[in-house]
Amino acid sequence: MSELILHHYPTSPFAEKARLLLGFKGLSWRSVKISPVMPKPDLTALTGGYRKTPVLQIGADIYCDTSLIARRLEQEKALPAFFPEGQEMIAATFAAWADSVVFQHAVSLVFQPESIAVRFGHLSPEAIKAFVADRAGLFSGGSATRLSAEQARHQWPTLMARLEQQLEREQGDFLFGEPSIADFALAHPMWFLKATPVTSPLVDAYPAVSAWFARVMGFGHGASSEMTSEEALEVARIATPAALPDEQFDEPNGFELGQQVFIAATDYGVDPVVGELLFAGREELILRREDERGGVVHVHFPRLGFCIEKR
């Protein structure tokens, strides 16, 4: 069996979500550290241009976006489940809301001047400028709009009061009783805020939320060991992609297998990935592409939040 390889960096909120997913499943994985900013030549040699963090690699199969990473890890180890039986849609829909709306609020609250001064105090002015410029490019061209700090501060108490009430009244220890993908999707924006004393009170002021957050973080990150990006590329180069899913599905926009297409995120990080469409299912799209360093790889995307167009 191929090893699970996570391409990530320590301060990425969505990478923290993926690390917690691995910890919840009790999985062992290899850790490839990537740059927080472009260029990321070793990563994009695998993805074909997709630049968001994190990316999961299993042999020559490359999984983009934590929503799809969660589904792939569910295949790797069914229990404990991210999508508990009978709550699959509730958990997945709440997670999508947390990954977008709650995360958008957290980003606006984190990137206020007083928070930036603490969070990036160890960096040179040039490094901070490069990071800000990179993020401006990341959020350019997609549907995501930057929520103003004023509006985020205005709305945050409502979000947190609702969450506090839900957790106070929930019979179990997690959002919907037993842990699910919903908890991990909501935990990573809280983790982002708790990284400095400037924004941590936005979470700490809510006792039930704080107790729930500690329980989620208690799942840990599983067992990881370091791997270089060059080693990960070699793993992909010598591996054969896994068999395609066995699913009958009529593609609603008429795309045909074997077509040259490009797939891109629609919200932010909209860099297109070009390749041969191998599979189009209800949840997942798969492209075949070839790179002189990574060999033949299959790049997997979720259907939700991504678009597909003819090349």
N, C-alpha and C positions, 0 to 999 in steps of 0.2 A: 504494500500500500504506500502511495506517495505521501510525503510529509505535508503538513499544513504549514504554509509560509505566509506570514503576515508582513506586508510592506507598510511601514507606519513611522511616525515620529512621536516622541513622548508627550508633547503638549497638545496634540490634536484631539478635540472632543470626540469626533467620530471614531478615531483610533481607540480611544478609551472605551467607547461602546463595544467595538469589536473585541478588545481584550477582555472585557467583562463577559461577552458572549462565550468566549473560549473558556473562561474560568467557570461559568455556570455549567457548561458541559463537561468540565473536568478533563479538557483535552491538552495534549502536548503539542507544541508548535515551535517553529523556527522564526526568529525575529530578524527582519531586515530593516535597518534604519534608513530612512530616506530624508532628503532635504525638505524643510517646510515650504520652500519657495522654488520656483522654476529657475533654471532648467533641472530636469530629473531624467537624465538620459537613460539610465539603466531601467528605471520604471517604465518609461514610455516605449522602450524597446520591447517590453512585454505587452503593454496595453495598446500600443499604436497611437498614443496621444492623450488618452484619458489621464488626467493629472490629479484628480481628487484623492484624498487620503481617507481610509486605508484601501488597500487592494489585497485580496487573498489569492494566493497561488497554490495550486495542487498539481504538481507535475507541469504539464503543458497547458493546463486550464487556468484561466485568469478570471477572477470574479470581481466585478466592479460594483460599488455601492453596498452599504451595510445591510440594506433591506434584503438584497439577494444573498449576501454572505451568510446572513442568519438562516435562510432557507437551505443553503448548501450545508451548513453545519448541522442542521436538523436531519439531513440525509446521512451525514457522517455518524451521528449518534442521536437516536430518536428521543431518548429520555435522559434527563428531564426535558420537557418540551417547551419550546418558545411559543408555540401556538396550541395551548391546551384544547383538548377535544370539546367542541361545543362553544368555544370562545375564539375561534380562529379569526373571524372577521372583526370582532370587537378589538382584539389585541392588535391585529395588523393595522386597522384604521386609526386607533389611538396612537400607535407608534409613528405612523406617517404624519399625524398632526403634531406630535411632540418633536419629531425630527425637523419639521419645517417651522411651525408657528412659535413653539417654545424656544427652539434653537435660535430663531431670528431675534427674539427678544434678548436672549442671553448675549448674542454677539453685539447688539447695540449697547447693552449695559456694560459689557467688558471693554469695549473700545471707546470709552469716555476718557478724556485727557488724564484725569486723576488716577484712573485704573491703569492706563497704558504706562504712566510714569513708574508705577510699581512693577507691573508685569514685565516690562522690557527695560527696567533700570540697569540691568547688567550688560545691555547691548550698546554698541556705539551708535551715534546719531546716523551714520551711514547705513548700518544694519537695519535700524528701525525704518529709515526711509525706504530701503529696498523691500522690506516686508510689507509696508503699507502700499507701495506701488504694485507688488505682486498681488495683493488682495484686491486692489482696484481692478486689475486685469481679470482675476478670477470671477468677480461679480459683474463683469461687463458682457452685455449681449444676451443675457438670459432673462427669464421672467421674474426672477427674484428682485425685489426692490428693498433697498436699505431702510429699515425702520429707524426713525429718528430717536435719539436718546430720550428726548422729552416724551414722545409717545410710548416708548418702552417703559419708562418710569411710571407713566400714567396708568398703563394697563397691567403692569406686573402684579400689583396687590390683588387684583381680581383673579388672575390665574392662580396665584398661590393660595388665596382664600378658598377657592374651589378645590384645589388639590388637598389642602389641609382638611377640609370637611369630608372629602372622599375617604381619606386615610383614617380619620377618626371614626367613621361609621362602618368601614369595611371590616368584615368578620375575620378575614385572614390578615397576614402580615404584609401583603403586597397590594397593588392597585386593584386587581380583580380577584383577590383571595390568594390564589397561588401565583408564584412568579411567572412572568411571561415576557415576550418581546416588548410589551408596553413599558415595563419597569426599566429596561435597559435604554430604551429610546428617551425616556424622560430623565434618566439619571445623568446622562452625559452633559446636557446643558447645565445641570446643577453642579456637576464636577467642574465645569468650566468657570462658573461663578465663584466657586469655593477656593479657587487657586490663589487668591490674594485677599488680604484683610479688607480691601476696599469694597469688593463685591460680595464677599462671603456672608455679610449680614442679610443680604437679600434672600438667602436660604435659611440661615441660622435663626431668624426671627420666627420660624414656624416649627414648633416642637414635633408635631407628627411627621412633617416632611423630613426633618433632620433625622428622626429615628428610622424612618423608611429608607432614607438615603444610606445610612450606615449599614442597614441590612443588605441592600443591593451591593454596596461596595464590598461587603463581606464575602461575596462569591469569589473575589480575587481574579487573577488573570491566568489560571492554569499554570502549566510548567513550560517555560520557554527557554530556548538556547539561541545564541547569536549565530547569524549567517551573514556573509557578505552579499552584496548585490551581484557581484560577479559569480559567486557560487549559485545564486538563484537563477541567473541567466543560463548557466550550464545545466542545471536541473531541467529547465524548460527545453533546452536545445536537444538533449538526449532522450527526452520523454516522448511518449505518444499520447496525444489527447484522448480523454476518456470517450467511451461510446456516447452517442447522442441520446437524449431522453426519448422514451417511447411514448409519444403523445400525439393523438390525432387532433388537429386544430385547423380551422379555416381562417387564414390571415385576413382580417376585415378590410384592409386597404389593398389587397391584391398582390402583395410582394411575394415573389416566388423564390424557392430555394435555389441557390446557385447564382443569384443576382449579385452584382457588385453594388453595395449600398454603403451609406455611412450612418452611424448611430451616435447620438450625442445627448447629454443631459439637457433638460429644458430650463432648469432653474438658474444654475450658475456652473462654472467650470464646463462650458459648452463646447469644448474642443472636440471636433468630430473624429471618430475612429472609422477608417475605411477598411472594408474587407468583403469576403464572400459570405452571404447569408446562408448559414447551414441549418438553423433551427429557429422557428418562431412559434412559441407556445403561449399559454395563457398568462404565465408569470415571467417568462424568460426569453431573451433573444441571444443567439450565439453567432459570432462572426469567426470565420477562418482568416487568419492573416499570417504572413511569413516575414521574419526579420533575420538579417544575416547573423545577428548575435544570439537571438532567442529561438531561432528555428521556427517551425510551424506551431502556432498556438491557436487555441480556441478562446476567444474573449467573450465573457458572459455578461449580459446586462439585464436589469429588471425591465419589464415593459412599462410599468408606471414610472413617470418622471423622466422618461427618455423618448426621443423621437427617432424615426427611421425614414430615410429618404434615398431615392435612387442616386447613384453617383453620377 
